[in-house]
C-alpha cells in the first residue's frame, strides 16, 4: 500500500505560514497561502510526489518533496 504524503505537505504548508481555512468536499481541505495570496485545495489522499509538488507550487513554495 502506498502511504499518503499529506502529513509532509501539511507540515511544509504550515512552516511557510499557510493556513487551513475549512474542510472542502470529500477528502479535500481548503488552505490559503500568504505567499501567493491564493486559496487552494489539498486532498488528504495525496499519494504521488508530482501532485504534492503541484500543491506546493500553487502555494508559491519552491520546496519539493
PQR file of N, CA, C, O and H, with PARSE charges and radii, in Angstrom:
ATOM      1  N   UNK A   1       0.836  -1.182   0.000 -0.4000 1.5000
ATOM      2  CA  UNK A   1       0.000   0.000   0.000 -0.0000 2.0000
ATOM      3  C   UNK A   1       0.880   1.246   0.000  0.5500 1.7000
ATOM      4  O   UNK A   1       1.888   1.301   0.704 -0.5500 1.4000
ATOM      5  N   UNK A   2       0.502   2.225  -0.779 -0.4000 1.5000
ATOM      6  CA  UNK A   2       1.246   3.474  -0.860 -0.0000 2.0000
ATOM      7  C   UNK A   2       0.809   4.387   0.278  0.5500 1.7000
ATOM      8  O   UNK A   2      -0.385   4.566   0.519 -0.5500 1.4000
ATOM      9  H   UNK A   2      -0.317   2.180  -1.351  0.4000 1.0000
ATOM     10  N   UNK A   3       1.778   4.957   0.970 -0.4000 1.5000
ATOM     11  CA  UNK A   3       1.424   5.848   2.074 -0.0000 2.0000
ATOM     12  C   UNK A   3       1.076   7.230   1.532  0.5500 1.7000
ATOM     13  O   UNK A   3       1.484   7.593   0.429 -0.5500 1.4000
ATOM     14  H   UNK A   3       2.748   4.812   0.775  0.4000 1.0000
ATOM     15  N   UNK A   4       0.336   7.984   2.299 -0.4000 1.5000
ATOM     16  CA  UNK A   4      -0.076   9.320   1.895 -0.0000 2.0000
ATOM     17  C   UNK A   4       1.027  10.332   2.196  0.5500 1.7000
ATOM     18  O   UNK A   4       1.756  10.194   3.178 -0.5500 1.4000
ATOM     19  H   UNK A   4       0.005   7.690   3.196  0.4000 1.0000
ATOM     20  N   UNK A   5       1.139  11.333   1.356 -0.4000 1.5000
ATOM     21  CA  UNK A   5       2.124  12.396   1.538 -0.0000 2.0000
ATOM     22  C   UNK A   5       1.525  13.592   2.277  0.5500 1.7000
ATOM     23  O   UNK A   5       2.206  14.594   2.495 -0.5500 1.4000
ATOM     24  H   UNK A   5       0.546  11.445   0.559  0.4000 1.0000
ATOM     25  N   UNK A   6       0.257  13.487   2.659 -0.4000 1.5000
ATOM     26  CA  UNK A   6      -0.428  14.609   3.289 -0.0000 2.0000
ATOM     27  C   UNK A   6       0.292  15.160   4.522  0.5500 1.7000
ATOM     28  O   UNK A   6       0.420  16.379   4.632 -0.5500 1.4000
ATOM     29  H   UNK A   6      -0.296  12.673   2.481  0.4000 1.0000
ATOM     30  N   UNK A   7       0.770  14.326   5.460 -0.4000 1.5000
ATOM     31  CA  UNK A   7       1.449  14.902   6.641 -0.0000 2.0000
ATOM     32  C   UNK A   7       2.652  15.771   6.270  0.5500 1.7000
ATOM     33  O   UNK A   7       2.881  16.808   6.894 -0.5500 1.4000
ATOM     34  H   UNK A   7       0.666  13.336   5.371  0.4000 1.0000
ATOM     35  N   UNK A   8       3.415  15.357   5.266 -0.4000 1.5000
ATOM     36  CA  UNK A   8       4.559  16.155   4.817 -0.0000 2.0000
ATOM     37  C   UNK A   8       4.097  17.473   4.208  0.5500 1.7000
ATOM     38  O   UNK A   8       4.663  18.527   4.500 -0.5500 1.4000
ATOM     39  H   UNK A   8       3.228  14.515   4.759  0.4000 1.0000
ATOM     40  N   UNK A   9       3.079  17.418   3.370 -0.4000 1.5000
ATOM     41  CA  UNK A   9       2.550  18.625   2.731 -0.0000 2.0000
ATOM     42  C   UNK A   9       2.041  19.586   3.793  0.5500 1.7000
ATOM     43  O   UNK A   9       2.356  20.776   3.763 -0.5500 1.4000
ATOM     44  H   UNK A   9       2.620  16.562   3.133  0.4000 1.0000
ATOM     45  N   UNK A  10       1.258  19.075   4.728 -0.4000 1.5000
ATOM     46  CA  UNK A  10       0.698  19.905   5.796 -0.0000 2.0000
ATOM     47  C   UNK A  10       1.802  20.601   6.585  0.5500 1.7000
ATOM     48  O   UNK A  10       1.702  21.795   6.869 -0.5500 1.4000
ATOM     49  H   UNK A  10       1.002  18.109   4.753  0.4000 1.0000
ATOM     50  N   UNK A  11       2.849  19.867   6.940 -0.4000 1.5000
ATOM     51  CA  UNK A  11       3.944  20.451   7.717 -0.0000 2.0000
ATOM     52  C   UNK A  11       4.674  21.541   6.936  0.5500 1.7000
ATOM     53  O   UNK A  11       5.036  22.573   7.501 -0.5500 1.4000
ATOM     54  H   UNK A  11       2.930  18.897   6.709  0.4000 1.0000
ATOM     55  N   UNK A  12       4.890  21.317   5.643 -0.4000 1.5000
ATOM     56  CA  UNK A  12       5.561  22.320   4.810 -0.0000 2.0000
ATOM     57  C   UNK A  12       4.684  23.560   4.672  0.5500 1.7000
ATOM     58  O   UNK A  12       5.174  24.685   4.770 -0.5500 1.4000
ATOM     59  H   UNK A  12       4.596  20.478   5.184  0.4000 1.0000
ATOM     60  N   UNK A  13       3.388  23.355   4.442 -0.4000 1.5000
ATOM     61  CA  UNK A  13       2.478  24.493   4.306 -0.0000 2.0000
ATOM     62  C   UNK A  13       2.460  25.326   5.586  0.5500 1.7000
ATOM     63  O   UNK A  13       2.547  26.553   5.529 -0.5500 1.4000
ATOM     64  H   UNK A  13       2.990  22.441   4.362  0.4000 1.0000
ATOM     65  N   UNK A  14       2.348  24.679   6.718 -0.4000 1.5000
ATOM     66  CA  UNK A  14       2.335  25.404   7.997 -0.0000 2.0000
ATOM     67  C   UNK A  14       3.643  26.144   8.243  0.5500 1.7000
ATOM     68  O   UNK A  14       3.638  27.269   8.744 -0.5500 1.4000
ATOM     69  H   UNK A  14       2.277  23.683   6.764  0.4000 1.0000
ATOM     70  N   UNK A  15       4.763  25.520   7.893 -0.4000 1.5000
ATOM     71  CA  UNK A  15       6.074  26.151   8.094 -0.0000 2.0000
ATOM     72  C   UNK A  15       6.226  27.417   7.250  0.5500 1.7000
ATOM     73  O   UNK A  15       7.000  28.309   7.600 -0.5500 1.4000
ATOM     74  H   UNK A  15       4.767  24.606   7.486  0.4000 1.0000
ATOM     75  N   UNK A  16       5.488  27.495   6.141 -0.4000 1.5000
ATOM     76  CA  UNK A  16       5.553  28.674   5.275 -0.0000 2.0000
ATOM     77  C   UNK A  16       4.404  29.647   5.541  0.5500 1.7000
ATOM     78  O   UNK A  16       4.179  30.570   4.758 -0.5500 1.4000
ATOM     79  H   UNK A  16       4.860  26.771   5.857  0.4000 1.0000
ATOM     80  N   UNK A  17       3.692  29.446   6.623 -0.4000 1.5000
ATOM     81  CA  UNK A  17       2.654  30.391   7.023 -0.0000 2.0000
ATOM     82  C   UNK A  17       1.293  30.184   6.396  0.5500 1.7000
ATOM     83  O   UNK A  17       0.403  31.013   6.582 -0.5500 1.4000
ATOM     84  H   UNK A  17       3.875  28.696   7.259  0.4000 1.0000
ATOM     85  N   UNK A  18       1.106  29.104   5.660 -0.4000 1.5000
ATOM     86  CA  UNK A  18      -0.205  28.831   5.067 -0.0000 2.0000
ATOM     87  C   UNK A  18      -1.178  28.452   6.173  0.5500 1.7000
ATOM     88  O   UNK A  18      -0.793  27.877   7.191 -0.5500 1.4000
ATOM     89  H   UNK A  18       1.829  28.430   5.509  0.4000 1.0000
ATOM     90  N   UNK A  19      -2.439  28.782   5.958 -0.4000 1.5000
ATOM     91  CA  UNK A  19      -3.431  28.487   6.986 -0.0000 2.0000
ATOM     92  C   UNK A  19      -4.575  27.630   6.442  0.5500 1.7000
ATOM     93  O   UNK A  19      -5.049  27.817   5.322 -0.5500 1.4000
ATOM     94  H   UNK A  19      -2.753  29.250   5.131  0.4000 1.0000
ATOM     95  N   UNK A  20      -4.991  26.695   7.272 -0.4000 1.5000
ATOM     96  CA  UNK A  20      -6.149  25.856   6.960 -0.0000 2.0000
ATOM     97  C   UNK A  20      -7.381  26.737   7.090  0.5500 1.7000
ATOM     98  O   UNK A  20      -7.569  27.383   8.121 -0.5500 1.4000
ATOM     99  H   UNK A  20      -4.606  26.542   8.182  0.4000 1.0000
ATOM    100  N   UNK A  21      -8.227  26.774   6.061 -0.4000 1.5000
ATOM    101  CA  UNK A  21      -9.426  27.607   6.076 -0.0000 2.0000
ATOM    102  C   UNK A  21     -10.654  26.795   6.467  0.5500 1.7000
ATOM    103  O   UNK A  21     -11.382  27.160   7.391 -0.5500 1.4000
ATOM    104  H   UNK A  21      -8.074  26.249   5.224  0.4000 1.0000
ATOM    105  N   UNK A  22     -10.880  25.685   5.755 -0.4000 1.5000
ATOM    106  CA  UNK A  22     -12.067  24.882   6.043 -0.0000 2.0000
ATOM    107  C   UNK A  22     -11.948  23.527   5.370  0.5500 1.7000
ATOM    108  O   UNK A  22     -11.087  23.305   4.518 -0.5500 1.4000
ATOM    109  H   UNK A  22     -10.289  25.389   5.005  0.4000 1.0000
ATOM    110  N   UNK A  23     -12.823  22.636   5.770 -0.4000 1.5000
ATOM    111  CA  UNK A  23     -12.934  21.332   5.123 -0.0000 2.0000
ATOM    112  C   UNK A  23     -13.682  21.527   3.817  0.5500 1.7000
ATOM    113  O   UNK A  23     -14.716  22.196   3.792 -0.5500 1.4000
ATOM    114  H   UNK A  23     -13.522  22.816   6.462  0.4000 1.0000
ATOM    115  N   UNK A  24     -13.182  20.958   2.740 -0.4000 1.5000
ATOM    116  CA  UNK A  24     -13.856  21.037   1.451 -0.0000 2.0000
ATOM    117  C   UNK A  24     -14.743  19.820   1.259  0.5500 1.7000
ATOM    118  O   UNK A  24     -15.168  19.186   2.224 -0.5500 1.4000
ATOM    119  H   UNK A  24     -12.342  20.415   2.761  0.4000 1.0000
ATOM    120  N   UNK A  25     -15.016  19.503   0.002 -0.4000 1.5000
ATOM    121  CA  UNK A  25     -15.837  18.330  -0.291 -0.0000 2.0000
ATOM    122  C   UNK A  25     -15.001  17.065  -0.217  0.5500 1.7000
ATOM    123  O   UNK A  25     -13.844  17.045  -0.636 -0.5500 1.4000
ATOM    124  H   UNK A  25     -14.671  20.019  -0.782  0.4000 1.0000
ATOM    125  N   UNK A  26     -15.585  16.035   0.308 -0.4000 1.5000
ATOM    126  CA  UNK A  26     -14.911  14.739   0.373 -0.0000 2.0000
ATOM    127  C   UNK A  26     -13.646  14.788   1.200  0.5500 1.7000
ATOM    128  O   UNK A  26     -13.666  15.197   2.361 -0.5500 1.4000
ATOM    129  H   UNK A  26     -16.525  16.051   0.648  0.4000 1.0000
ATOM    130  N   UNK A  27     -12.547  14.370   0.600 -0.4000 1.5000
ATOM    131  CA  UNK A  27     -11.283  14.286   1.330 -0.0000 2.0000
ATOM    132  C   UNK A  27     -10.392  15.502   1.071  0.5500 1.7000
ATOM    133  O   UNK A  27      -9.173  15.408   1.214 -0.5500 1.4000
ATOM    134  H   UNK A  27     -12.531  14.038  -0.343  0.4000 1.0000
ATOM    135  N   UNK A  28     -10.970  16.630   0.697 -0.4000 1.5000
ATOM    136  CA  UNK A  28     -10.192  17.827   0.392 -0.0000 2.0000
ATOM    137  C   UNK A  28     -10.310  18.878   1.494  0.5500 1.7000
ATOM    138  O   UNK A  28     -11.330  18.980   2.176 -0.5500 1.4000
ATOM    139  H   UNK A  28     -11.961  16.707   0.581  0.4000 1.0000
ATOM    140  N   UNK A  29      -9.244  19.651   1.647 -0.4000 1.5000
ATOM    141  CA  UNK A  29      -9.223  20.779   2.570 -0.0000 2.0000
ATOM    142  C   UNK A  29      -8.902  22.037   1.769  0.5500 1.7000
ATOM    143  O   UNK A  29      -8.218  21.972   0.747 -0.5500 1.4000
ATOM    144  H   UNK A  29      -8.416  19.568   1.093  0.4000 1.0000
ATOM    145  N   UNK A  30      -9.397  23.173   2.235 -0.4000 1.5000
ATOM    146  CA  UNK A  30      -9.116  24.451   1.595 -0.0000 2.0000
ATOM    147  C   UNK A  30      -8.106  25.199   2.460  0.5500 1.7000
ATOM    148  O   UNK A  30      -8.313  25.381   3.660 -0.5500 1.4000
ATOM    149  H   UNK A  30      -9.952  23.225   3.065  0.4000 1.0000
ATOM    150  N   UNK A  31      -7.016  25.627   1.837 -0.4000 1.5000
ATOM    151  CA  UNK A  31      -5.942  26.351   2.511 -0.0000 2.0000
ATOM    152  C   UNK A  31      -5.743  27.694   1.822  0.5500 1.7000
ATOM    153  O   UNK A  31      -6.172  27.889   0.685 -0.5500 1.4000
ATOM    154  H   UNK A  31      -6.848  25.479   0.862  0.4000 1.0000
ATOM    155  N   UNK A  32      -5.076  28.638   2.537 -0.4000 1.5000
ATOM    156  CA  UNK A  32      -4.719  29.930   1.956 -0.0000 2.0000
ATOM    157  C   UNK A  32      -3.237  30.166   2.160  0.5500 1.7000
ATOM    158  O   UNK A  32      -2.693  29.890   3.229 -0.5500 1.4000
ATOM    159  H   UNK A  32      -4.728  28.479   3.461  0.4000 1.0000
ATOM    160  N   UNK A  33      -2.589  30.680   1.127 -0.4000 1.5000
ATOM    161  CA  UNK A  33      -1.158  30.964   1.189 -0.0000 2.0000
ATOM    162  C   UNK A  33      -0.920  32.464   1.297  0.5500 1.7000
ATOM    163  O   UNK A  33      -1.447  33.227   0.488 -0.5500 1.4000
ATOM    164  H   UNK A  33      -3.031  30.904   0.259  0.4000 1.0000
ATOM    165  N   UNK A  34      -0.129  32.907   2.289 -0.4000 1.5000
ATOM    166  CA  UNK A  34       0.214  34.324   2.364 -0.0000 2.0000
ATOM    167  C   UNK A  34       1.253  34.705   1.301  0.5500 1.7000
ATOM    168  O   UNK A  34       1.426  35.886   1.000 -0.5500 1.4000
ATOM    169  H   UNK A  34       0.299  32.287   2.946  0.4000 1.0000
ATOM    170  N   UNK A  35       1.934  33.722   0.740 -0.4000 1.5000
ATOM    171  CA  UNK A  35       2.955  33.973  -0.279 -0.0000 2.0000
ATOM    172  C   UNK A  35       2.293  34.330  -1.612  0.5500 1.7000
ATOM    173  O   UNK A  35       2.616  35.353  -2.215 -0.5500 1.4000
ATOM    174  H   UNK A  35       1.793  32.762   0.984  0.4000 1.0000
ATOM    175  N   UNK A  36       1.375  33.490  -2.064 -0.4000 1.5000
ATOM    176  CA  UNK A  36       0.699  33.727  -3.342 -0.0000 2.0000
ATOM    177  C   UNK A  36      -0.630  34.451  -3.154  0.5500 1.7000
ATOM    178  O   UNK A  36      -1.238  34.895  -4.128 -0.5500 1.4000
ATOM    179  H   UNK A  36       1.113  32.659  -1.574  0.4000 1.0000
ATOM    180  N   UNK A  37      -1.083  34.572  -1.909 -0.4000 1.5000
ATOM    181  CA  UNK A  37      -2.372  35.184  -1.566 -0.0000 2.0000
ATOM    182  C   UNK A  37      -3.522  34.504  -2.316  0.5500 1.7000
ATOM    183  O   UNK A  37      -4.462  35.161  -2.763 -0.5500 1.4000
ATOM    184  H   UNK A  37      -0.589  34.211  -1.117  0.4000 1.0000
ATOM    185  N   UNK A  38      -3.428  33.177  -2.444 -0.4000 1.5000
ATOM    186  CA  UNK A  38      -4.452  32.394  -3.129 -0.0000 2.0000
ATOM    187  C   UNK A  38      -4.987  31.298  -2.218  0.5500 1.7000
ATOM    188  O   UNK A  38      -4.323  30.854  -1.281 -0.5500 1.4000
ATOM    189  H   UNK A  38      -2.664  32.644  -2.081  0.4000 1.0000
ATOM    190  N   UNK A  39      -6.211  30.880  -2.527 -0.4000 1.5000
ATOM    191  CA  UNK A  39      -6.812  29.730  -1.872 -0.0000 2.0000
ATOM    192  C   UNK A  39      -6.586  28.521  -2.778  0.5500 1.7000
ATOM    193  O   UNK A  39      -6.618  28.646  -4.002 -0.5500 1.4000
ATOM    194  H   UNK A  39      -6.750  31.241  -3.288  0.4000 1.0000
ATOM    195  N   UNK A  40      -6.361  27.361  -2.181 -0.4000 1.5000
ATOM    196  CA  UNK A  40      -6.136  26.150  -2.968 -0.0000 2.0000
ATOM    197  C   UNK A  40      -6.612  24.950  -2.171  0.5500 1.7000
ATOM    198  O   UNK A  40      -6.677  24.992  -0.942 -0.5500 1.4000
ATOM    199  H   UNK A  40      -6.335  27.260  -1.186  0.4000 1.0000
ATOM    200  N   UNK A  41      -6.943  23.881  -2.881 -0.4000 1.5000
ATOM    201  CA  UNK A  41      -7.423  22.677  -2.202 -0.0000 2.0000
ATOM    202  C   UNK A  41      -6.283  21.676  -2.054  0.5500 1.7000
ATOM    203  O   UNK A  41      -5.401  21.569  -2.906 -0.5500 1.4000
ATOM    204  H   UNK A  41      -6.890  23.847  -3.879  0.4000 1.0000
ATOM    205  N   UNK A  42      -6.334  20.951  -0.947 -0.4000 1.5000
ATOM    206  CA  UNK A  42      -5.330  19.929  -0.654 -0.0000 2.0000
ATOM    207  C   UNK A  42      -6.065  18.627  -0.355  0.5500 1.7000
ATOM    208  O   UNK A  42      -6.752  18.531   0.662 -0.5500 1.4000
ATOM    209  H   UNK A  42      -7.051  21.038  -0.255  0.4000 1.0000
ATOM    210  N   UNK A  43      -5.933  17.621  -1.226 -0.4000 1.5000
ATOM    211  CA  UNK A  43      -6.559  16.334  -0.925 -0.0000 2.0000
ATOM    212  C   UNK A  43      -5.769  15.608   0.164  0.5500 1.7000
ATOM    213  O   UNK A  43      -4.538  15.603   0.147 -0.5500 1.4000
ATOM    214  H   UNK A  43      -5.375  17.699  -2.052  0.4000 1.0000
ATOM    215  N   UNK A  44      -6.467  15.011   1.087 -0.4000 1.5000
ATOM    216  CA  UNK A  44      -5.822  14.291   2.189 -0.0000 2.0000
ATOM    217  C   UNK A  44      -5.211  12.986   1.688  0.5500 1.7000
ATOM    218  O   UNK A  44      -4.397  12.374   2.380 -0.5500 1.4000
ATOM    219  H   UNK A  44      -7.467  15.016   1.101  0.4000 1.0000
ATOM    220  N   UNK A  45      -5.594  12.568   0.510 -0.4000 1.5000
ATOM    221  CA  UNK A  45      -5.163  11.271  -0.017 -0.0000 2.0000
ATOM    222  C   UNK A  45      -4.053  11.378  -1.063  0.5500 1.7000
ATOM    223  O   UNK A  45      -3.957  10.512  -1.932 -0.5500 1.4000
ATOM    224  H   UNK A  45      -6.255  13.065  -0.052  0.4000 1.0000
ATOM    225  N   UNK A  46      -3.214  12.412  -1.007 -0.4000 1.5000
ATOM    226  CA  UNK A  46      -2.124  12.572  -1.978 -0.0000 2.0000
ATOM    227  C   UNK A  46      -1.147  11.411  -1.831  0.5500 1.7000
ATOM    228  O   UNK A  46      -0.647  11.151  -0.736 -0.5500 1.4000
ATOM    229  H   UNK A  46      -3.292  13.116  -0.301  0.4000 1.0000
ATOM    230  N   UNK A  47      -0.876  10.714  -2.935 -0.4000 1.5000
ATOM    231  CA  UNK A  47      -0.001   9.539  -2.869 -0.0000 2.0000
ATOM    232  C   UNK A  47       1.196   9.617  -3.801  0.5500 1.7000
ATOM    233  O   UNK A  47       2.095   8.781  -3.714 -0.5500 1.4000
ATOM    234  H   UNK A  47      -1.282  10.926  -3.824  0.4000 1.0000
ATOM    235  N   UNK A  48       1.229  10.609  -4.697 -0.4000 1.5000
ATOM    236  CA  UNK A  48       2.346  10.714  -5.636 -0.0000 2.0000
ATOM    237  C   UNK A  48       3.013  12.085  -5.519  0.5500 1.7000
ATOM    238  O   UNK A  48       2.351  13.098  -5.293 -0.5500 1.4000
ATOM    239  H   UNK A  48       0.499  11.289  -4.768  0.4000 1.0000
ATOM    240  N   UNK A  49       4.331  12.094  -5.677 -0.4000 1.5000
ATOM    241  CA  UNK A  49       5.111  13.319  -5.495 -0.0000 2.0000
ATOM    242  C   UNK A  49       4.764  14.429  -6.487  0.5500 1.7000
ATOM    243  O   UNK A  49       4.735  15.592  -6.083 -0.5500 1.4000
ATOM    244  H   UNK A  49       4.869  11.271  -5.861  0.4000 1.0000
ATOM    245  N   UNK A  50       4.499  14.136  -7.765 -0.4000 1.5000
ATOM    246  CA  UNK A  50       4.150  15.235  -8.676 -0.0000 2.0000
ATOM    247  C   UNK A  50       2.913  16.020  -8.227  0.5500 1.7000
ATOM    248  O   UNK A  50       2.873  17.242  -8.369 -0.5500 1.4000
ATOM    249  H   UNK A  50       4.522  13.192  -8.093  0.4000 1.0000
ATOM    250  N   UNK A  51       1.920  15.337  -7.695 -0.4000 1.5000
ATOM    251  CA  UNK A  51       0.730  16.018  -7.189 -0.0000 2.0000
ATOM    252  C   UNK A  51       1.078  16.854  -5.966  0.5500 1.7000
ATOM    253  O   UNK A  51       0.623  17.991  -5.839 -0.5500 1.4000
ATOM    254  H   UNK A  51       1.953  14.344  -7.579  0.4000 1.0000
ATOM    255  N   UNK A  52       1.879  16.299  -5.070 -0.4000 1.5000
ATOM    256  CA  UNK A  52       2.297  17.037  -3.874 -0.0000 2.0000
ATOM    257  C   UNK A  52       3.064  18.297  -4.262  0.5500 1.7000
ATOM    258  O   UNK A  52       2.846  19.359  -3.680 -0.5500 1.4000
ATOM    259  H   UNK A  52       2.249  15.376  -5.173  0.4000 1.0000
ATOM    260  N   UNK A  53       3.952  18.185  -5.234 -0.4000 1.5000
ATOM    261  CA  UNK A  53       4.733  19.338  -5.674 -0.0000 2.0000
ATOM    262  C   UNK A  53       3.862  20.387  -6.357  0.5500 1.7000
ATOM    263  O   UNK A  53       4.130  21.582  -6.238 -0.5500 1.4000
ATOM    264  H   UNK A  53       4.129  17.322  -5.707  0.4000 1.0000
ATOM    265  N   UNK A  54       2.831  19.958  -7.067 -0.4000 1.5000
ATOM    266  CA  UNK A  54       1.905  20.898  -7.700 -0.0000 2.0000
ATOM    267  C   UNK A  54       1.152  21.698  -6.644  0.5500 1.7000
ATOM    268  O   UNK A  54       0.906  22.891  -6.827 -0.5500 1.4000
ATOM    269  H   UNK A  54       2.613  18.987  -7.164  0.4000 1.0000
ATOM    270  N   UNK A  55       0.790  21.059  -5.553 -0.4000 1.5000
ATOM    271  CA  UNK A  55       0.112  21.754  -4.453 -0.0000 2.0000
ATOM    272  C   UNK A  55       1.039  22.810  -3.865  0.5500 1.7000
ATOM    273  O   UNK A  55       0.613  23.934  -3.601 -0.5500 1.4000
ATOM    274  H   UNK A  55       0.990  20.090  -5.404  0.4000 1.0000
ATOM    275  N   UNK A  56       2.296  22.454  -3.660 -0.4000 1.5000
ATOM    276  CA  UNK A  56       3.258  23.415  -3.119 -0.0000 2.0000
ATOM    277  C   UNK A  56       3.469  24.577  -4.084  0.5500 1.7000
ATOM    278  O   UNK A  56       3.611  25.719  -3.645 -0.5500 1.4000
ATOM    279  H   UNK A  56       2.641  21.541  -3.875  0.4000 1.0000
ATOM    280  N   UNK A  57       3.492  24.312  -5.389 -0.4000 1.5000
ATOM    281  CA  UNK A  57       3.625  25.388  -6.381 -0.0000 2.0000
ATOM    282  C   UNK A  57       2.441  26.340  -6.311  0.5500 1.7000
ATOM    283  O   UNK A  57       2.613  27.554  -6.419 -0.5500 1.4000
ATOM    284  H   UNK A  57       3.376  23.385  -5.746  0.4000 1.0000
ATOM    285  N   UNK A  58       1.225  25.791  -6.130 -0.4000 1.5000
ATOM    286  CA  UNK A  58       0.042  26.641  -6.018 -0.0000 2.0000
ATOM    287  C   UNK A  58       0.156  27.568  -4.818  0.5500 1.7000
ATOM    288  O   UNK A  58      -0.357  28.687  -4.835 -0.5500 1.4000
ATOM    289  H   UNK A  58       1.085  24.805  -6.043  0.4000 1.0000
ATOM    290  N   UNK A  59       0.827  27.097  -3.783 -0.4000 1.5000
ATOM    291  CA  UNK A  59       1.002  27.896  -2.573 -0.0000 2.0000
ATOM    292  C   UNK A  59       2.156  28.888  -2.707  0.5500 1.7000
ATOM    293  O   UNK A  59       2.368  29.714  -1.820 -0.5500 1.4000
ATOM    294  H   UNK A  59       1.243  26.188  -3.770  0.4000 1.0000
ATOM    295  N   UNK A  60       2.903  28.811  -3.807 -0.4000 1.5000
ATOM    296  CA  UNK A  60       4.027  29.713  -4.005 -0.0000 2.0000
ATOM    297  C   UNK A  60       5.294  29.258  -3.306  0.5500 1.7000
ATOM    298  O   UNK A  60       6.199  30.059  -3.073 -0.5500 1.4000
ATOM    299  H   UNK A  60       2.731  28.139  -4.528  0.4000 1.0000
ATOM    300  N   UNK A  61       5.363  27.979  -2.970 -0.4000 1.5000
ATOM    301  CA  UNK A  61       6.505  27.416  -2.248 -0.0000 2.0000
ATOM    302  C   UNK A  61       7.404  26.692  -3.245  0.5500 1.7000
ATOM    303  O   UNK A  61       6.940  25.852  -4.015 -0.5500 1.4000
ATOM    304  H   UNK A  61       4.627  27.329  -3.159  0.4000 1.0000
ATOM    305  N   UNK A  62       8.685  27.022  -3.224 -0.4000 1.5000
ATOM    306  CA  UNK A  62       9.640  26.428  -4.163 -0.0000 2.0000
ATOM    307  C   UNK A  62      10.086  25.027  -3.752  0.5500 1.7000
ATOM    308  O   UNK A  62      10.523  24.245  -4.596 -0.5500 1.4000
ATOM    309  H   UNK A  62       9.062  27.705  -2.599  0.4000 1.0000
ATOM    310  N   UNK A  63       9.981  24.711  -2.481 -0.4000 1.5000
ATOM    311  CA  UNK A  63      10.453  23.416  -1.980 -0.0000 2.0000
ATOM    312  C   UNK A  63       9.712  22.267  -2.656  0.5500 1.7000
ATOM    313  O   UNK A  63       8.527  22.381  -2.968 -0.5500 1.4000
ATOM    314  H   UNK A  63       9.627  25.346  -1.795  0.4000 1.0000
ATOM    315  N   UNK A  64      10.411  21.174  -2.878 -0.4000 1.5000
ATOM    316  CA  UNK A  64       9.822  19.986  -3.490 -0.0000 2.0000
ATOM    317  C   UNK A  64       9.946  18.798  -2.550  0.5500 1.7000
ATOM    318  O   UNK A  64      10.857  18.726  -1.726 -0.5500 1.4000
ATOM    319  H   UNK A  64      11.374  21.082  -2.625  0.4000 1.0000
ATOM    320  N   UNK A  65       9.018  17.878  -2.692 -0.4000 1.5000
ATOM    321  CA  UNK A  65       9.038  16.659  -1.876 -0.0000 2.0000
ATOM    322  C   UNK A  65       9.801  15.596  -2.634  0.5500 1.7000
ATOM    323  O   UNK A  65       9.951  14.476  -2.145 -0.5500 1.4000
ATOM    324  H   UNK A  65       8.278  17.936  -3.362  0.4000 1.0000
TER
END
